[in-house]
Amino acid sequence: MKTETLFPIRMLGFGFYWAWLFLVGVSPTPVLEGASQLVYPLEAMELLFRLAGIALIIVFSAWLSSVTGRMFLLCMGSVVGPLASVLLIAFGASPLTIALVACADASIFMLWLSFFGHMKLGETALYMTLSYAMGSILFVCITWAGLEAARACAVALPVLSGITFIFSNKLYEHESGESGAILSEMRPNGHREAPIFPYITRMTAALGLYAILFGMVTSTAVCNGFSGAVAGPYIEAPCCIGLGLAIALIFNSKKKARGIYYFYRFVPLAFSIGLAVLLFAEHNAFIVADIFIMTAYLAFEILILNDYCNAIKMNDLPPLRTFGIARFAITAGMLSGWLIGMATTTLPPFVSPIAFVVGIGAVVTVVASTLVFTEKEVFSLSGIAEERGFEEKLAQNNNPSQTPDECIRQFGKSWQLSKREIDVLDPLLKGRTTQYISQNLFIATGTVKTHTYNIYKKMGIHTKMELLDMFDAFRQERP
């Protein structure tokens, strides 16, 4: 499939959704004037209704993955979304209106996220980050244009996102030849119970914990007025843009998809810096703290969703249900954080809301980074990604039209490999095991390992994935 053809369309379509969410579902809401806001922040109510909507999506995921179910989700986003925006603008933030916003939010997000689940290694992280950045740029331009422009776009953006999804779906089916496969949970032999991904529980728990911290800091700022008018989407949008640039630079480097795993180490450090800065409760200090915390959370969310994609690919998990579990953890964590932040307004005078939030945030950060999601899990997930990348390379290299034996021989000769090393190189590039090579070349397994070691040494590499990358680059350079 020509991902370069699909990429800008998907990025724009999901960006439309992201800009719409900033306009109508995040506090403070740009399309509403102060008098139209609820007593309780709109975002807390939206999270509560969204949680219920996502729970229903998980329960009915098998039906929603059918053609009829996909159309239902699409209508919820493209029809209910604009309707909710109109009601929000005309009558203010009533519970019914917010419930409609939440239903549209859950539907559109799950459609696009499940679509991203069909991409190659690392592309979920890249495309989601750039979509967040595109939506943030749209949001900045829309709010700069004024209140009327923001309200008009709040109505139009869900429709545009739905139209783009339909077009992307058709293009995907045309180029991949997989009709209706984007959200499919049904296998050719009927529905079967999917195997359990080994780290999915820890991934989900860490996602929920960090979401608590994110929601708690944001709600404390909004409810106590610590950051003034510059809060919520006005801080999150620039963070998305900066994160998009960072991920794009990583993918432009030699490490590409595997380089994003370094970002996992950045997350607890950035949260810790944000909490430390938060102790300085002045206006500018709170904005700086928010930037660190929002960037850390968004990075972690994107990385985890990318690993959920790897789990779906490697274990044949159903996309809608699997991503629904991740989205449920995100929403439940954010809602819990908002409830804590709202509670800070009722603290006795001798208890500082900032100290209260920093104390909880420090505990959450320590638990998440040292007990729930440690360096061990990061290393394991990186290994799984390596395995997935290896399988993708094998699928490409096992195509006879793309990998003729002569090309492999020329590749070996370019590194001055011996004839026997080239004989071992051929099955190595096709993913064969040491035992297989030993039996087919009639040599001892120790001899195969020696030849493999010599091949790696001459090329200055250490893994099969590096070998495949080098061969792929060699093949692309050939006329």
ChimeraX attribute file (.defattr): number of C-alpha atoms within 10 A of each C-alpha:
attribute: neighborCount
match mode: 1-to-1
recipient: residues
	/A:1	13
	/A:2	10
	/A:3	13
	/A:4	8
	/A:5	13
	/A:6	16
	/A:7	16
	/A:8	14
	/A:9	18
	/A:10	24
	/A:11	22
	/A:12	21
	/A:13	27
	/A:14	29
	/A:15	26
	/A:16	28
	/A:17	28
	/A:18	27
	/A:19	29
	/A:20	29
	/A:21	24
	/A:22	25
	/A:23	25
	/A:24	30
	/A:25	25
	/A:26	21
	/A:27	22
	/A:28	23
	/A:29	21
	/A:30	22
	/A:31	25
	/A:32	20
	/A:33	12
	/A:34	10
	/A:35	8
	/A:36	15
	/A:37	17
	/A:38	14
	/A:39	8
	/A:40	10
	/A:41	19
	/A:42	20
	/A:43	24
	/A:44	23
	/A:45	21
	/A:46	25
	/A:47	27
	/A:48	18
	/A:49	22
	/A:50	27
	/A:51	22
	/A:52	17
	/A:53	20
	/A:54	27
	/A:55	18
	/A:56	12
	/A:57	23
	/A:58	18
	/A:59	12
	/A:60	14
	/A:61	22
	/A:62	18
	/A:63	15
	/A:64	21
	/A:65	27
	/A:66	18
	/A:67	14
	/A:68	11
	/A:69	16
	/A:70	19
	/A:71	14
	/A:72	15
	/A:73	24
	/A:74	24
	/A:75	17
	/A:76	23
	/A:77	29
	/A:78	23
	/A:79	16
	/A:80	22
	/A:81	30
	/A:82	24
	/A:83	19
	/A:84	25
	/A:85	29
	/A:86	17
	/A:87	18
	/A:88	24
	/A:89	19
	/A:90	11
	/A:91	11
	/A:92	19
	/A:93	24
	/A:94	15
	/A:95	14
	/A:96	13
	/A:97	19
	/A:98	27
	/A:99	21
	/A:100	24
	/A:101	28
	/A:102	29
	/A:103	23
	/A:104	28
	/A:105	27
	/A:106	25
	/A:107	24
	/A:108	24
	/A:109	20
	/A:110	22
	/A:111	23
	/A:112	21
	/A:113	21
	/A:114	22
	/A:115	21
	/A:116	21
	/A:117	26
	/A:118	19
	/A:119	18
	/A:120	16
	/A:121	25
	/A:122	22
	/A:123	20
	/A:124	25
	/A:125	27
	/A:126	25
	/A:127	23
	/A:128	23
	/A:129	27
	/A:130	27
	/A:131	28
	/A:132	29
	/A:133	25
	/A:134	24
	/A:135	27
	/A:136	26
	/A:137	17
	/A:138	21
	/A:139	26
	/A:140	17
	/A:141	13
	/A:142	21
	/A:143	18
	/A:144	11
	/A:145	11
	/A:146	12
	/A:147	15
	/A:148	12
	/A:149	14
	/A:150	23
	/A:151	22
	/A:152	16
	/A:153	24
	/A:154	30
	/A:155	22
	/A:156	17
	/A:157	24
	/A:158	32
	/A:159	23
	/A:160	17
	/A:161	26
	/A:162	26
	/A:163	15
	/A:164	19
	/A:165	22
	/A:166	14
	/A:167	15
	/A:168	20
	/A:169	18
	/A:170	14
	/A:171	17
	/A:172	23
	/A:173	15
	/A:174	12
	/A:175	13
	/A:176	12
	/A:177	11
	/A:178	10
	/A:179	12
	/A:180	15
	/A:181	18
	/A:182	23
	/A:183	26
	/A:184	20
	/A:185	23
	/A:186	15
	/A:187	10
	/A:188	6
	/A:189	6
	/A:190	7
	/A:191	11
	/A:192	11
	/A:193	8
	/A:194	12
	/A:195	11
	/A:196	12
	/A:197	15
	/A:198	13
	/A:199	16
	/A:200	17
	/A:201	14
	/A:202	16
	/A:203	23
	/A:204	21
	/A:205	18
	/A:206	27
	/A:207	27
	/A:208	26
	/A:209	24
	/A:210	30
	/A:211	27
	/A:212	29
	/A:213	31
	/A:214	26
	/A:215	29
	/A:216	28
	/A:217	27
	/A:218	25
	/A:219	28
	/A:220	24
	/A:221	25
	/A:222	22
	/A:223	18
	/A:224	15
	/A:225	13
	/A:226	19
	/A:227	22
	/A:228	13
	/A:229	11
	/A:230	16
	/A:231	22
	/A:232	23
	/A:233	24
	/A:234	20
	/A:235	17
	/A:236	22
	/A:237	25
	/A:238	18
	/A:239	23
	/A:240	25
	/A:241	20
	/A:242	16
	/A:243	20
	/A:244	22
	/A:245	14
	/A:246	17
	/A:247	22
	/A:248	17
	/A:249	12
	/A:250	18
	/A:251	18
	/A:252	11
	/A:253	11
	/A:254	10
	/A:255	10
	/A:256	17
	/A:257	23
	/A:258	17
	/A:259	16
	/A:260	20
	/A:261	15
	/A:262	12
	/A:263	16
	/A:264	19
	/A:265	14
	/A:266	14
	/A:267	21
	/A:268	22
	/A:269	16
	/A:270	19
	/A:271	27
	/A:272	20
	/A:273	14
	/A:274	26
	/A:275	27
	/A:276	13
	/A:277	19
	/A:278	23
	/A:279	15
	/A:280	14
	/A:281	16
	/A:282	12
	/A:283	14
	/A:284	14
	/A:285	17
	/A:286	23
	/A:287	22
	/A:288	17
	/A:289	23
	/A:290	27
	/A:291	20
	/A:292	21
	/A:293	30
	/A:294	28
	/A:295	26
	/A:296	25
	/A:297	23
	/A:298	21
	/A:299	23
	/A:300	22
	/A:301	22
	/A:302	18
	/A:303	22
	/A:304	21
	/A:305	23
	/A:306	25
	/A:307	24
	/A:308	25
	/A:309	29
	/A:310	27
	/A:311	26
	/A:312	20
	/A:313	18
	/A:314	16
	/A:315	14
	/A:316	16
	/A:317	22
	/A:318	26
	/A:319	28
	/A:320	26
	/A:321	24
	/A:322	18
	/A:323	24
	/A:324	24
	/A:325	19
	/A:326	23
	/A:327	26
	/A:328	23
	/A:329	24
	/A:330	25
	/A:331	25
	/A:332	23
	/A:333	25
	/A:334	27
	/A:335	27
	/A:336	21
	/A:337	28
	/A:338	29
	/A:339	17
	/A:340	21
	/A:341	27
	/A:342	21
	/A:343	15
	/A:344	21
	/A:345	14
	/A:346	10
	/A:347	12
	/A:348	9
	/A:349	8
	/A:350	6
	/A:351	11
	/A:352	13
	/A:353	21
	/A:354	21
	/A:355	15
	/A:356	14
	/A:357	21
	/A:358	22
	/A:359	12
	/A:360	15
	/A:361	24
	/A:362	17
	/A:363	11
	/A:364	18
	/A:365	21
	/A:366	13
	/A:367	15
	/A:368	21
	/A:369	19
	/A:370	12
	/A:371	11
	/A:372	18
	/A:373	20
	/A:374	16
	/A:375	13
	/A:376	10
	/A:377	15
	/A:378	17
	/A:379	12
	/A:380	13
	/A:381	20
	/A:382	19
	/A:383	13
	/A:384	16
	/A:385	23
	/A:386	19
	/A:387	17
	/A:388	20
	/A:389	21
	/A:390	21
	/A:391	17
	/A:392	13
	/A:393	19
	/A:394	18
	/A:395	12
	/A:396	15
	/A:397	19
	/A:398	14
	/A:399	11
	/A:400	9
	/A:401	8
	/A:402	12
	/A:403	18
	/A:404	12
	/A:405	11
	/A:406	10
	/A:407	16
	/A:408	20
	/A:409	16
	/A:410	15
	/A:411	19
	/A:412	21
	/A:413	14
	/A:414	10
	/A:415	12
	/A:416	14
	/A:417	20
	/A:418	14
	/A:419	12
	/A:420	11
	/A:421	19
	/A:422	22
	/A:423	17
	/A:424	22
	/A:425	23
	/A:426	20
	/A:427	16
	/A:428	19
	/A:429	20
	/A:430	18
	/A:431	18
	/A:432	14
	/A:433	12
	/A:434	18
	/A:435	13
	/A:436	15
	/A:437	21
	/A:438	17
	/A:439	11
	/A:440	10
	/A:441	12
	/A:442	10
	/A:443	12
	/A:444	14
	/A:445	16
	/A:446	12
	/A:447	12
	/A:448	23
	/A:449	15
	/A:450	13
	/A:451	20
	/A:452	19
	/A:453	14
	/A:454	15
	/A:455	23
	/A:456	16
	/A:457	11
	/A:458	11
	/A:459	15
	/A:460	11
	/A:461	14
	/A:462	13
	/A:463	10
	/A:464	17
	/A:465	19
	/A:466	16
	/A:467	19
	/A:468	20
	/A:469	15
	/A:470	14
	/A:471	20
	/A:472	16
	/A:473	10
	/A:474	15
	/A:475	16
	/A:476	8
	/A:477	8
	/A:478	7
	/A:479	4
